[in-house]
């Protein structure tokens, strides 16, 4: 995983990205108790994945390499607008 962040040129942001992902996951769980928290977390994770998709396009990754980030972006967008 460390090599991937080096390849992206984001080695200094690795801890921040990981922390945001963990907080987003906790927020999605919290959305079962307070829907606005889940929607806020889903929005943040969708934005994070959108940045991931843009980055992968920028570094010219293949469609198959970009697909997971794109799928998670769509899933979080769905949770934002339809879930809870």
N, C-alpha and C positions, 0 to 999 in steps of 0.2 A: 504494500500500500504506500509505503514511503516513496518508492520509485515512481509511482503514478503522480504524486504531488510534485516531485522533482520534474517529471516530464511536462506537467502543466505549467511549471514555473510558479507554483504556489506553496513551496515548502514552508515558508514563514507563516502561512495562514492555516496550516493543517490543524492545529489545536483549536483555532476559532471555528473552523468548519465542523469539526467533530463535536464541539460543544453545542453549536447551533442545532445540529442534527439530534443530539440527545435531548436538548430542551424542547425541540419540536415534537419528538416522540412522547415525552412526558406531557406536553400540552395536549396532544391528541387524546391521550388517556384521560386527562383532566376534563376534556370536552364531554365526557359522559356525565359529569356532574355539573358543569357550567358550559353550556354550548358555545358561548362567545369565546371561551378560552380555546376550544377545539378549532373554531373557525379562524381565530387569530394564528394559531399554530399551523394550521393547514395553509394559510396564506403565506406565512413565512417559509414553510418548506417548499411550497410551489415556486416561490421566488428564488429560493436557493437552487432548486433543480433547474429552473429556467437559466440561471447563471451557468450551471453545469452544462446544459445543452449548448448554450452560446459558446462556452469555452471549448467544448469538444468540436464544434464546427470550426472555430477559429484555428485550432491546432490540426485540423484536417483528419480527425478520426473517422473511421468508417461508420456506416449507418448502424451496423450491429453493435459497435462500441458505444454509440450515442443512444441507442434504443432504451437501455435501462433508465437513464436520467430522464428521458422524454416520458417514459411510462410513469415514473414516480411523480413527475410534474403534473401529468394529466390526472393521476389518482388524487393528488392533494388538491387540485383545482376542483375536482368532483366533490370531494369532502367539503371544501369551502362553500360551494354553492348549493349542494343538495343534502349533505350529511347533517347529522345531529337534528 
